[in-house]
Amino acid sequence: MSLRSSLLPRGTPPAAFRRLVGCEARLAWRTPSGIVVGFGLPLLLLVVFGSIPKFRHPDPALGGHTFFGVYVPVLVVLSVTALALWGLPQPLAAYREQGVLRRLSITPVPPTWVLAAQVVVDACCVALAVVVILVAAVLLFDVRLSPDPLGLVLSLVLCTAALFALGLLIGAVARSAAMAGALTGAAFFPLMFFAGLWVPREVMPTVLREVSDYTPLGAAVEAVQSSLSGVFPPAACLLVLAAWAAVFGYLAVRFFRWE
C-alpha cells in the first residue's frame, strides 16, 4: 500500500481532497477578508510610497538605501502576514462555532483535511501575492532587485511556516469568528510594528531593533531584505523563524479543539 493511499480513510476517493480544496477556495473568494488585506493593502502602500519622489532617493539614514527600497521587503512580509492571520483563523473558528468540525468528524472526510485544504489555498495565495508585489515593484517603479533565489525561497518558506502556525494557533483557541478577529488584530499590529511598517528597522532605537530581530516579522524582513539584495540570509534570522514555527506549531496542535 502506498503512503498516499494509507493516509486516506477507507472508501474515500483520492479526488475528495482536491474537491475540498476547491470548496475552500470558493469560500475564501466569497469571504475575501484575508485576500483583500493580503493583496490590496500591500499593493496600495506600494503605489503610495512609490509615487512619492523623495522616497526613491538614497537616504544616508537608511544606509544609502531608498525609503521605497527598504519598504519592499516589509510589504512582502505584510502580505504573508495578512493572508496567514486574516485568512486562516477566522474560518476555522467559524467552523467550530457552527459545529462544522464536529459534524465532519463522523463523516469519511477527516477534519484534518479542512486544515490542510485551508493551508493549501492560503499558501497558493501567498505565492501569488509575493510574485505580484515584486513584479509590480520592478515594472512600475523600476526597483532593481538581484535576488538570491535559494535564500529568498527559504526565507519565504520559513516566514510562511511561522505565520501560518501562528494563524492556526489563533484558530485553535478562538471559540468564535469574532474572537479570532480580535486575537488577530491584537497580534497583527505589534508584529507589523517590529517588522518596520511604521518606523523602518534601520532607524529604530538599538533596543527596539534588537527586540525586532527576535520577533517573527523582524527576522522575516531581515531574511527577505538580504535575499532580495543578492545575499544569502544570516543564519540567525532563519533560526529565529524556524524556532517560532516550531513553537507556534506545537501550541496549535496542543490546544486545538474540534468542538
SVG drawing of the C-alpha trace seen along z (x, -y; Angstrom):
<svg xmlns="http://www.w3.org/2000/svg" viewBox="-24 -64 49 66">
<polyline fill="none" stroke="black" stroke-width="0.4" points="0.0,0.0 1.4,-3.4 1.9,-6.2 -0.7,-8.3 -3.4,-5.6 -2.6,-4.8 -3.4,-8.4 -6.9,-8.2 -9.9,-6.9 -11.1,-3.5 -13.6,-4.0 -12.8,-7.7 -11.8,-8.5 -8.4,-10.3 -10.1,-13.1 -12.1,-14.1 -9.2,-16.2 -8.9,-18.1 -12.6,-18.8 -12.3,-20.0 -9.5,-22.4 -11.7,-23.7 -14.6,-24.2 -12.3,-26.1 -11.0,-28.2 -14.6,-29.2 -15.4,-30.0 -12.3,-32.1 -13.4,-34.0 -16.8,-34.7 -15.5,-36.0 -12.2,-37.6 -11.1,-39.5 -7.7,-37.7 -7.3,-38.1 -8.3,-41.8 -5.9,-42.6 -3.1,-40.3 -3.2,-41.7 -4.9,-45.1 -3.1,-46.7 0.5,-45.9 -0.2,-47.0 -1.9,-50.2 1.1,-51.0 3.5,-50.1 1.7,-52.6 1.6,-55.3 5.2,-55.0 6.4,-54.6 4.6,-57.8 6.5,-60.0 9.7,-61.2 11.8,-61.7 11.1,-58.1 13.0,-56.9 16.3,-58.8 19.1,-57.3 18.9,-58.2 22.1,-58.2 20.0,-57.3 18.9,-54.1 22.5,-53.1 22.3,-54.5 19.1,-52.7 16.0,-54.4 13.0,-54.6 10.9,-52.8 13.5,-50.0 13.6,-49.4 9.8,-49.0 9.5,-46.4 10.6,-43.5 8.3,-44.9 5.4,-44.8 6.2,-41.3 6.1,-40.2 3.0,-42.2 1.2,-40.2 2.3,-36.9 1.2,-38.0 -2.2,-39.3 -3.0,-36.1 -1.9,-33.9 -3.6,-35.9 -6.8,-37.0 -7.2,-34.0 -6.7,-31.1 -8.0,-31.7 -11.5,-33.1 -12.8,-30.3 -11.5,-27.7 -13.2,-29.5 -16.4,-29.9 -16.4,-26.2 -16.0,-25.4 -18.7,-27.9 -21.1,-26.4 -20.4,-22.8 -18.9,-22.0 -15.7,-20.4 -17.8,-18.2 -20.0,-17.0 -17.1,-16.3 -15.6,-14.1 -18.3,-11.5 -18.0,-11.5 -15.4,-9.7 -13.7,-13.1 -11.2,-13.6 -11.4,-17.0 -7.7,-17.4 -8.4,-17.7 -10.1,-21.0 -6.9,-22.4 -4.8,-21.1 -7.1,-22.4 -7.1,-25.9 -3.3,-25.8 -3.0,-24.8 -5.4,-27.7 -3.6,-30.3 -0.2,-29.1 -1.1,-29.5 -2.4,-33.0 0.9,-33.8 3.0,-32.6 0.8,-34.7 0.9,-37.8 4.7,-37.8 5.1,-37.5 2.6,-40.3 4.3,-42.7 7.8,-42.0 6.8,-42.3 4.9,-45.5 7.8,-47.0 10.2,-46.2 7.8,-47.1 6.0,-50.1 8.7,-51.7 12.0,-50.4 13.2,-48.8 16.4,-46.9 16.5,-43.5 19.2,-40.9 17.7,-38.2 19.4,-35.1 16.9,-32.5 17.7,-29.9 17.8,-32.4 14.5,-34.1 12.7,-30.8 14.0,-29.6 13.1,-32.9 9.6,-32.9 9.0,-29.2 10.2,-29.8 8.2,-33.0 5.1,-31.4 5.5,-28.4 5.9,-30.6 3.0,-32.8 0.7,-30.0 1.5,-28.2 0.5,-31.4 -2.7,-31.7 -3.5,-28.1 -2.8,-28.8 -5.3,-31.6 -7.8,-29.4 -7.1,-26.7 -8.0,-28.8 -10.7,-31.1 -14.2,-30.0 -15.9,-32.2 -15.0,-34.1 -15.4,-37.4 -12.8,-36.2 -10.5,-35.1 -10.7,-38.5 -9.9,-40.2 -6.9,-38.0 -5.7,-38.5 -5.8,-42.3 -4.0,-42.0 -1.2,-40.1 -1.1,-41.8 -0.3,-45.4 2.5,-44.8 4.1,-42.3 4.0,-44.7 5.5,-47.5 8.5,-45.3 8.6,-44.5 9.2,-48.2 5.9,-49.1 5.6,-52.4 9.3,-53.0 12.0,-51.4 14.1,-48.9 17.2,-50.8 16.3,-53.8 14.8,-52.1 16.5,-52.7 19.0,-50.0 16.8,-48.3 13.8,-48.1 16.0,-46.9 17.3,-44.1 13.8,-43.1 12.7,-43.2 15.5,-40.8 13.9,-38.1 10.3,-38.6 8.9,-36.5 8.4,-39.5 11.6,-41.3 13.5,-38.2 11.4,-37.7 12.1,-41.2 15.8,-40.8 15.8,-37.5 13.8,-38.7 15.7,-42.0 19.1,-40.2 17.7,-37.7 16.4,-40.5 19.9,-42.2 21.6,-39.0 23.0,-38.0 22.0,-34.7 20.1,-35.5 22.0,-35.4 21.6,-32.1 20.4,-33.9 17.2,-35.2 16.5,-31.9 16.9,-30.1 14.5,-32.6 11.8,-31.9 12.3,-28.1 12.0,-28.4 8.8,-30.4 7.3,-28.0 8.1,-25.1 6.7,-26.8 3.5,-28.1 3.0,-24.8 3.4,-22.8 1.0,-25.1 -1.6,-25.0 -1.6,-21.2 -1.6,-21.1 -4.6,-23.4 -6.6,-22.7 -10.2,-21.8 -12.7,-20.3 -15.7,-21.5"/>
</svg>
